[in-house]
């Protein structure tokens, strides 16, 4: 229980600031979650075929692999709102630590699994503890200000791109260790459980991140603002309503300013309605459109470049596709390190977001031109040049959209339960990521019979869906873009002197007498 001040009230919560240490801890947690998503993709077909004792090309294996991979996304859809709400009730730090602790246990169970029910149960448990991505964005949104908002959210995207490298490397290089290094792992537990080592290695990384978070992470949500501790104030506000903003003064205390009467009345009316604002709905719709269409375009890329030479395709194998994905990861790294923070500072979030949208869909829209260089006998290694440039530009452009979407969701959540908002946004995005790829694959199957150019039709359908969603959300996006992290829609907050505790007490005693 926090000590009380001279008036008998809980003292003002000291708001943590964005430091390199805090950003490192949040980035490590986000990286761990990213690795967890794609850790099993290099070996899951071999694992399932071993447990089923069937060929990896068996339809039963493909069906089981699809269900096992989709189970994590399904759990993310179902449980992300739960973790966001939990973060609003018990605080951000406990929710992060509980989720990360589960990520230590579940992968070990998965690596030790010897039956299909066991690995499905372990993957479901792993999916249950999937809420850290939404909570880390919630935490970050509460400690940034105008000077570091772009830097903070772009760093999370940077950690995601690193996870694109690390996850497949761990999953692909550490399986069957007794066969690769019998002198080290022969006759050990890793020979009996060939899929344990990558999962155990990941669990150790997660445990290290848990310890770092437990020691260095500060709580951003004071007890008085948690859902289970909220209470009506015993004393009236000293001089009308005040609001704590996301910015901080040099001492680290939250800035305060007086809410104009008309704004406070509008806020009260909105709260009585109990509905989400236009800005919030618009940003969540935008994030869902980005999540779904990006997943669909990545799926279409893999399918299109896998077409055989006889069908006019590139005839790329897994190694070639992995090389393209690595080029994309470099593009995302470059965007977050060199472009996004500088561009947002110069042009603003919304303009950079729209530029990224235009470049991403333009790069994929030129796929028929790339297809002209598909013949492996005629162009050989030079086929990688247009595709590599496309993948580099595409991922760099998406790196300009997702951090902006995260920042806008947190801006629009001001005045609401921020954790719950991020939880629902993460859940909705996961649902779109699960639904769009199979739908795009069905469209590709249907359009492939329309001729060589028909196979590119789904790319333009996906672009049209994204454009319509963003166009419909544009009024709300403009409103949230005008909001300052430090102030309101009209610009920076109007600062007023913060009175001492004694002055607050005296004002609180005078007001009931004046009303009487």
C-alpha positions as CSV (number, residue, x, y, z in Angstrom):
1,X,0.0,0.0,0.0
2,X,1.5,3.3,-1.0
3,X,2.0,5.9,1.7
4,X,-0.5,8.8,1.9
5,X,0.3,12.5,1.8
6,X,-0.7,15.2,4.2
7,X,-4.3,15.2,2.8
8,X,-4.7,11.5,3.3
9,X,-4.4,10.7,-0.4
10,X,-2.2,8.4,-2.3
11,X,0.8,10.4,-3.6
12,X,1.2,11.1,-7.3
13,X,2.8,8.2,-9.1
14,X,6.3,8.8,-10.4
15,X,6.1,8.1,-14.1
16,X,9.0,6.1,-15.5
17,X,10.8,7.6,-18.4
18,X,12.0,6.0,-21.7
19,X,15.7,5.2,-21.1
20,X,18.1,2.9,-23.0
21,X,17.8,0.4,-20.2
22,X,14.0,0.3,-20.3
23,X,13.9,0.2,-24.1
24,X,16.4,-2.7,-24.0
25,X,14.2,-4.7,-21.6
26,X,11.0,-4.1,-23.7
27,X,12.9,-5.0,-26.9
28,X,14.2,-8.2,-25.3
29,X,10.6,-9.2,-24.3
30,X,9.3,-8.4,-27.8
31,X,12.2,-10.3,-29.4
32,X,11.4,-13.4,-27.3
33,X,7.7,-13.3,-28.4
34,X,8.7,-12.9,-32.1
35,X,11.1,-15.9,-31.9
36,X,8.4,-17.9,-30.3
37,X,6.1,-17.4,-33.3
38,X,8.4,-18.9,-35.9
39,X,10.7,-21.1,-33.9
40,X,9.0,-24.3,-35.0
41,X,8.5,-23.5,-38.7
42,X,11.8,-25.1,-39.9
43,X,11.2,-28.5,-38.3
44,X,7.4,-28.8,-37.6
45,X,6.7,-30.9,-40.6
46,X,9.5,-33.3,-39.7
47,X,8.3,-33.4,-36.1
48,X,4.7,-34.2,-37.1
49,X,5.8,-36.8,-39.7
50,X,7.9,-38.5,-37.0
51,X,5.1,-38.7,-34.5
52,X,2.6,-39.9,-37.2
53,X,5.2,-42.2,-38.7
54,X,4.2,-41.0,-42.2
55,X,6.0,-39.2,-45.0
56,X,6.3,-35.4,-44.8
57,X,4.4,-35.3,-48.1
58,X,1.4,-37.1,-46.6
59,X,-1.9,-35.1,-46.6
60,X,-2.3,-36.1,-42.9
61,X,1.0,-34.5,-42.1
62,X,0.2,-31.3,-44.0
63,X,-3.3,-31.1,-42.3
64,X,-1.8,-31.6,-38.8
65,X,1.0,-29.1,-39.4
66,X,-1.6,-26.5,-40.5
67,X,-3.6,-27.1,-37.3
68,X,-0.6,-26.9,-35.1
69,X,0.7,-23.6,-36.5
70,X,-2.8,-22.1,-36.6
71,X,-3.4,-23.1,-32.9
72,X,-1.0,-20.4,-31.7
73,X,-2.8,-17.7,-33.8
74,X,-6.1,-18.9,-32.5
75,X,-4.9,-18.7,-28.9
76,X,-3.6,-15.2,-29.6
77,X,-7.0,-14.1,-30.9
78,X,-8.8,-15.5,-27.8
79,X,-6.4,-14.6,-25.0
80,X,-4.9,-11.2,-26.1
81,X,-7.8,-9.3,-24.6
82,X,-7.5,-11.2,-21.4
83,X,-3.8,-10.2,-21.0
84,X,-4.6,-6.6,-21.8
85,X,-7.4,-6.5,-19.2
86,X,-5.1,-8.2,-16.7
87,X,-2.5,-5.5,-17.3
88,X,-5.1,-2.9,-16.4
89,X,-6.0,-4.7,-13.2
90,X,-2.7,-5.8,-11.7
91,X,-0.3,-3.6,-13.5
92,X,1.9,-3.8,-16.6
93,X,5.0,-5.4,-15.0
94,X,3.2,-8.4,-13.4
95,X,1.3,-9.2,-16.6
96,X,4.6,-9.1,-18.6
97,X,6.4,-11.3,-16.1
98,X,3.6,-13.9,-15.9
99,X,3.4,-14.1,-19.7
100,X,7.1,-14.4,-20.1
101,X,7.3,-17.0,-17.3
102,X,4.8,-19.1,-19.2
103,X,7.0,-18.7,-22.3
104,X,9.8,-20.4,-20.3
105,X,7.8,-23.5,-19.4
106,X,5.6,-24.2,-22.5
107,X,8.5,-24.6,-25.1
108,X,10.2,-27.2,-22.9
109,X,7.0,-29.2,-22.7
110,X,6.8,-28.9,-26.5
111,X,10.3,-30.2,-27.0
112,X,9.7,-33.1,-24.7
113,X,6.5,-34.1,-26.4
114,X,6.3,-37.6,-27.8
115,X,2.6,-37.7,-28.8
116,X,0.4,-35.4,-30.8
117,X,-1.9,-34.6,-27.9
118,X,1.1,-33.5,-25.8
119,X,2.6,-31.2,-28.4
120,X,-0.9,-29.7,-29.1
121,X,-1.4,-29.1,-25.4
122,X,2.0,-27.5,-25.1
123,X,1.5,-25.3,-28.1
124,X,-1.9,-24.2,-26.8
125,X,-0.3,-23.4,-23.4
126,X,2.4,-21.4,-25.3
127,X,-0.4,-19.6,-27.1
128,X,-2.2,-18.8,-23.8
129,X,0.9,-16.9,-22.6
130,X,1.0,-14.8,-25.8
131,X,-0.1,-11.4,-24.5
132,X,3.3,-9.7,-24.1
133,X,3.3,-8.1,-27.5
134,X,0.2,-6.0,-26.7
135,X,1.3,-5.3,-23.1
136,X,4.8,-4.1,-24.2
137,X,3.2,-1.7,-26.6
138,X,0.9,-0.5,-23.8
139,X,3.9,0.0,-21.5
140,X,5.9,1.8,-24.1
141,X,2.9,4.1,-25.0
142,X,2.8,5.2,-21.3
143,X,6.5,6.3,-21.1
144,X,7.1,8.0,-24.5
145,X,6.7,11.7,-25.4
146,X,6.9,13.7,-28.6
147,X,10.7,13.5,-28.7
148,X,11.0,9.7,-28.6
149,X,7.7,8.2,-29.7
150,X,8.9,7.3,-33.1
151,X,12.2,5.9,-31.8
152,X,10.5,3.8,-29.2
153,X,7.9,2.1,-31.4
154,X,10.4,1.7,-34.3
155,X,12.7,-0.1,-31.9
156,X,10.0,-2.7,-31.3
157,X,9.8,-3.3,-35.0
158,X,13.6,-3.6,-35.1
159,X,13.4,-6.3,-32.5
160,X,10.8,-8.1,-34.6
161,X,13.1,-8.0,-37.6
162,X,15.9,-9.5,-35.5
163,X,13.5,-12.3,-34.5
164,X,12.9,-13.1,-38.2
165,X,16.6,-14.1,-38.3
166,X,17.0,-15.7,-34.9
167,X,13.8,-17.9,-34.8
168,X,14.4,-19.9,-38.0
169,X,18.1,-20.2,-37.1
170,X,17.4,-21.7,-33.7
171,X,14.7,-24.0,-35.1
172,X,16.6,-25.1,-38.1
173,X,20.1,-25.6,-36.8
174,X,19.5,-27.1,-33.4
175,X,17.2,-30.0,-34.2
176,X,18.6,-33.6,-34.2
177,X,21.8,-32.5,-32.4
178,X,22.8,-36.1,-31.8
179,X,23.1,-36.6,-35.6
180,X,25.0,-33.4,-36.2
181,X,27.4,-33.6,-33.2
182,X,27.3,-37.2,-31.9
183,X,30.5,-36.7,-29.9
184,X,28.7,-34.0,-27.8
185,X,25.0,-35.0,-27.8
186,X,25.2,-38.8,-28.4
187,X,23.7,-40.8,-25.6
188,X,22.2,-37.8,-23.9
189,X,18.6,-36.6,-23.5
190,X,18.9,-34.7,-26.8
191,X,19.2,-38.0,-28.7
192,X,16.0,-39.3,-27.2
193,X,14.2,-35.9,-27.7
194,X,15.7,-34.5,-30.9
195,X,13.4,-31.4,-30.9
196,X,14.3,-30.4,-27.3
197,X,17.5,-28.4,-27.9
198,X,16.0,-25.4,-29.9
199,X,13.1,-25.1,-27.5
200,X,15.4,-25.4,-24.4
201,X,17.7,-22.7,-25.9
202,X,14.7,-20.4,-26.4
203,X,13.5,-21.1,-22.9
204,X,16.9,-20.1,-21.5
205,X,16.7,-16.8,-23.5
206,X,13.2,-16.2,-22.1
207,X,14.4,-16.9,-18.6
208,X,17.2,-14.4,-18.9
209,X,14.7,-11.8,-20.3
210,X,12.4,-12.6,-17.3
211,X,15.2,-11.9,-14.8
212,X,16.2,-8.7,-16.5
213,X,12.6,-7.5,-16.6
214,X,12.0,-8.5,-12.9
215,X,15.1,-6.4,-11.8
216,X,15.0,-3.4,-14.1
217,X,11.5,-2.9,-15.3
218,X,9.4,-0.2,-13.5
219,X,5.7,-0.2,-13.1
220,X,3.9,2.5,-15.2
221,X,0.3,2.1,-13.9
222,X,-0.2,3.4,-10.4
223,X,-2.5,1.5,-8.0
224,X,-5.1,4.3,-8.0
225,X,-5.6,3.9,-11.8
226,X,-5.9,0.1,-11.9
227,X,-9.3,-1.4,-12.5
228,X,-9.4,-3.2,-9.2
229,X,-8.3,-0.2,-7.2
230,X,-10.3,2.6,-8.7
231,X,-12.4,4.6,-6.3
232,X,-14.2,7.8,-6.2
233,X,-12.1,10.7,-4.9
234,X,-13.0,11.7,-1.4
235,X,-12.1,15.3,-2.1
236,X,-13.1,17.5,-5.1
237,X,-10.5,18.6,-7.6
238,X,-8.8,21.8,-6.4
239,X,-9.3,23.9,-9.5
240,X,-11.5,22.0,-11.9
241,X,-10.4,18.9,-13.8
242,X,-6.8,18.1,-14.4
243,X,-5.2,15.6,-16.8
244,X,-1.9,13.8,-16.6
245,X,-0.2,13.7,-20.0
246,X,2.3,11.3,-21.5
247,X,5.1,13.9,-21.4
248,X,7.3,14.6,-18.4
249,X,9.0,17.6,-17.0
250,X,12.8,17.5,-16.4
251,X,12.2,16.1,-12.9
252,X,10.3,13.1,-14.3
253,X,6.9,14.1,-12.8
254,X,3.9,14.0,-15.2
255,X,2.8,17.3,-16.6
256,X,-0.6,18.6,-15.6
257,X,-2.9,21.1,-17.3
258,X,-6.4,22.3,-16.8
259,X,-9.0,20.7,-19.1
260,X,-11.2,23.4,-20.7
261,X,-14.8,23.2,-19.6
262,X,-16.2,22.3,-23.0
263,X,-13.6,19.5,-23.5
264,X,-14.3,18.1,-20.0
265,X,-18.1,18.0,-20.8
266,X,-17.4,16.3,-24.1
267,X,-15.2,13.8,-22.3
268,X,-17.9,13.1,-19.7
269,X,-20.5,12.6,-22.4
270,X,-18.2,10.1,-24.2
271,X,-17.5,8.2,-21.0
272,X,-21.2,8.0,-20.2
273,X,-21.9,6.4,-23.6
274,X,-19.2,3.8,-22.8
275,X,-18.2,3.5,-26.5
276,X,-14.8,3.7,-28.2
277,X,-13.9,6.9,-30.0
278,X,-13.7,7.3,-33.8
279,X,-9.9,7.6,-33.5
280,X,-9.6,4.3,-31.7
281,X,-11.9,2.4,-34.0
282,X,-10.0,3.9,-37.0
283,X,-6.6,2.9,-35.7
284,X,-7.7,-0.6,-34.9
285,X,-9.3,-1.1,-38.3
286,X,-6.1,0.2,-39.9
287,X,-3.9,-2.2,-37.8
288,X,-6.2,-5.1,-38.8
289,X,-5.9,-4.2,-42.5
290,X,-2.1,-4.0,-42.2
291,X,-1.8,-7.3,-40.3
292,X,-4.1,-9.2,-42.7
293,X,-2.9,-7.8,-46.0
294,X,0.8,-8.1,-45.1
295,X,0.3,-11.7,-44.1
296,X,-1.6,-12.4,-47.3
297,X,1.1,-10.7,-49.5
298,X,3.9,-12.7,-47.8
299,X,1.9,-15.9,-48.5
300,X,1.3,-14.9,-52.1
301,X,5.0,-14.2,-52.6
302,X,6.0,-17.7,-51.4
303,X,3.3,-19.3,-53.6
304,X,4.1,-17.2,-56.7
305,X,7.9,-17.8,-56.6
306,X,7.4,-21.5,-56.0
307,X,5.6,-22.0,-59.4
308,X,7.5,-24.5,-61.6
309,X,9.4,-23.5,-64.7
310,X,6.8,-25.2,-66.9
311,X,4.1,-22.9,-65.5
312,X,6.2,-19.8,-66.1
313,X,7.4,-19.6,-62.5
314,X,10.7,-18.9,-60.7
315,X,10.8,-22.5,-59.3
316,X,12.3,-21.3,-56.0
317,X,13.0,-23.8,-53.2
318,X,13.0,-23.2,-49.5
319,X,16.6,-22.0,-49.4
320,X,15.8,-19.4,-52.2
321,X,12.7,-18.2,-50.4
322,X,14.7,-18.0,-47.1
323,X,17.3,-15.8,-48.9
324,X,14.5,-13.4,-50.1
325,X,13.2,-13.3,-46.5
326,X,16.6,-12.4,-45.2
327,X,16.8,-9.5,-47.7
328,X,13.5,-8.3,-46.4
329,X,14.7,-8.5,-42.8
330,X,17.7,-6.3,-43.9
331,X,15.2,-3.8,-45.4
332,X,13.2,-3.7,-42.2
333,X,16.4,-3.2,-40.2
334,X,17.5,-0.3,-42.4
335,X,14.1,1.3,-42.2
336,X,14.0,1.3,-38.5
337,X,17.7,2.4,-38.0
338,X,18.0,5.1,-40.6
339,X,14.7,6.2,-42.1
340,X,11.6,6.0,-39.9
341,X,12.7,8.1,-36.9
342,X,14.1,10.9,-39.2
343,X,11.2,10.9,-41.6
344,X,8.5,11.1,-38.9
345,X,10.4,13.9,-37.2
346,X,10.5,15.9,-40.5
347,X,7.1,15.0,-42.1
348,X,4.9,13.7,-39.3
349,X,3.5,10.2,-38.7
350,X,0.5,10.2,-41.1
351,X,2.5,11.3,-44.1
352,X,5.2,8.7,-43.5
353,X,2.5,6.1,-43.0
354,X,0.8,6.9,-46.3
355,X,4.2,7.0,-48.1
356,X,5.0,3.6,-46.7
357,X,1.6,2.2,-47.8
358,X,2.2,3.6,-51.3
359,X,5.7,2.1,-51.7
360,X,4.8,-1.3,-50.2
361,X,1.8,-1.9,-52.5
362,X,3.6,-0.4,-55.5
363,X,6.6,-2.8,-55.1
364,X,4.2,-5.8,-55.0
365,X,2.0,-4.3,-57.8
366,X,4.9,-4.6,-60.2
367,X,5.1,-8.4,-59.8
368,X,4.2,-9.0,-63.5
369,X,7.4,-7.2,-64.5
370,X,9.4,-9.4,-62.1
371,X,7.7,-12.4,-63.6
372,X,9.3,-11.6,-67.0
373,X,12.6,-12.6,-65.5
374,X,11.4,-15.9,-64.1
375,X,13.1,-18.3,-66.5
376,X,16.0,-19.9,-64.5
377,X,17.8,-21.0,-67.6
378,X,17.8,-17.6,-69.3
379,X,18.4,-15.3,-66.3
380,X,19.9,-17.6,-63.6
381,X,21.0,-15.7,-60.5
382,X,20.0,-12.4,-62.0
383,X,16.4,-13.3,-61.2
384,X,17.1,-12.4,-57.6
385,X,17.9,-8.8,-58.4
386,X,14.3,-7.5,-59.1
387,X,12.8,-9.8,-56.4
388,X,15.4,-8.8,-53.9
389,X,14.8,-5.1,-54.6
390,X,11.1,-5.6,-54.3
391,X,11.4,-7.4,-51.0
392,X,13.8,-4.8,-49.6
393,X,11.5,-1.9,-50.5
394,X,8.4,-3.7,-49.3
395,X,9.7,-4.6,-45.8
396,X,11.2,-1.1,-45.4
397,X,7.9,0.4,-46.3
398,X,5.9,-1.8,-43.9
399,X,8.4,-0.7,-41.3
400,X,7.0,2.8,-41.7
401,X,3.4,1.6,-41.2
402,X,3.4,-0.7,-38.3
403,X,5.2,1.5,-35.7
404,X,2.8,4.3,-36.7
405,X,-0.2,2.1,-36.2
406,X,1.2,1.1,-32.7
407,X,1.7,4.7,-31.8
408,X,-1.7,5.8,-33.0
409,X,-3.4,3.0,-31.1
410,X,-1.8,4.2,-27.9
411,X,-2.6,7.8,-28.6
412,X,-6.3,7.0,-29.2
413,X,-6.4,4.9,-26.0
414,X,-5.9,8.0,-23.9
415,X,-8.8,8.1,-21.3
416,X,-9.6,4.3,-21.8
417,X,-8.1,1.2,-20.3
418,X,-5.0,1.2,-22.4
419,X,-4.1,-2.4,-21.8
420,X,-7.5,-3.7,-22.8
421,X,-7.4,-1.5,-26.0
422,X,-4.0,-3.0,-27.0
423,X,-5.3,-6.5,-26.1
424,X,-8.3,-6.2,-28.4
425,X,-6.2,-4.6,-31.2
426,X,-3.7,-7.5,-30.9
427,X,-6.5,-10.0,-30.9
428,X,-8.2,-8.5,-34.0
429,X,-4.8,-8.3,-35.8
430,X,-4.1,-11.9,-35.1
431,X,-7.5,-12.9,-36.4
432,X,-6.8,-11.1,-39.7
433,X,-3.3,-12.7,-39.9
434,X,-5.0,-16.1,-39.6
435,X,-7.8,-15.4,-42.0
436,X,-6.2,-13.5,-44.9
437,X,-3.5,-15.9,-46.0
438,X,-5.8,-18.9,-46.7
439,X,-8.3,-16.6,-48.4
440,X,-5.6,-15.3,-50.7
441,X,-4.4,-18.8,-51.4
442,X,-8.0,-19.7,-52.5
443,X,-8.1,-16.6,-54.7
444,X,-4.8,-17.6,-56.3
445,X,-6.0,-21.1,-57.0
446,X,-9.1,-19.7,-58.7
447,X,-7.3,-17.0,-60.7
448,X,-4.4,-19.2,-61.8
449,X,-6.6,-20.7,-64.5
450,X,-7.2,-17.3,-66.1
451,X,-3.8,-17.3,-67.8
452,X,-0.3,-16.2,-66.9
453,X,-1.5,-12.8,-65.8
454,X,-4.4,-14.2,-63.8
455,X,-2.1,-15.4,-61.0
456,X,-1.3,-11.7,-60.0
457,X,-5.0,-10.8,-59.6
458,X,-5.1,-11.6,-55.8
459,X,-2.2,-9.1,-55.2
460,X,-4.4,-6.3,-56.5
461,X,-7.5,-7.5,-54.6
462,X,-5.4,-7.4,-51.4
463,X,-4.2,-3.9,-52.2
464,X,-7.8,-2.8,-52.9
465,X,-9.0,-4.2,-49.5
466,X,-6.2,-2.4,-47.7
467,X,-6.8,0.9,-49.5
468,X,-10.6,0.8,-48.8
469,X,-10.0,0.1,-45.1
470,X,-7.5,3.0,-44.8
471,X,-9.6,5.4,-46.8
472,X,-12.6,4.7,-44.5
473,X,-10.4,5.2,-41.4
474,X,-8.8,8.4,-42.7
475,X,-11.0,10.8,-40.7
476,X,-10.1,9.1,-37.5
477,X,-6.4,8.8,-38.5
478,X,-6.3,12.6,-39.1
479,X,-7.7,13.3,-35.7
480,X,-5.3,11.1,-33.9
481,X,-2.4,12.4,-36.0
482,X,-3.3,15.9,-34.7
483,X,-3.0,14.8,-31.1
484,X,0.2,15.6,-29.4
485,X,1.7,13.1,-27.1
486,X,2.2,15.9,-24.6
487,X,-1.0,17.8,-25.3
488,X,-4.4,17.5,-26.9
489,X,-5.7,17.9,-30.4
490,X,-5.0,21.6,-30.5
491,X,-1.3,21.2,-29.8
492,X,1.0,21.2,-26.8
493,X,-0.7,21.2,-23.4
494,X,-1.1,24.5,-21.6
495,X,1.1,24.1,-18.5
496,X,-0.1,25.5,-15.2
497,X,1.9,25.6,-12.0
498,X,1.5,22.5,-9.9
499,X,0.6,23.4,-6.4
500,X,2.1,21.9,-3.3
501,X,0.4,19.4,-1.1
502,X,-0.4,22.0,1.5
503,X,-2.0,24.3,-1.0
504,X,-4.1,21.4,-2.4
505,X,-5.3,20.6,1.1
506,X,-6.2,24.3,1.8
507,X,-8.1,24.5,-1.5
508,X,-9.9,21.3,-0.8
509,X,-11.1,22.6,2.6
510,X,-12.3,25.9,1.1
511,X,-14.4,24.5,-1.8
512,X,-17.0,22.8,0.4
513,X,-17.5,26.0,2.3
514,X,-17.9,28.0,-0.9
515,X,-20.5,25.5,-2.2
516,X,-22.4,25.8,1.1
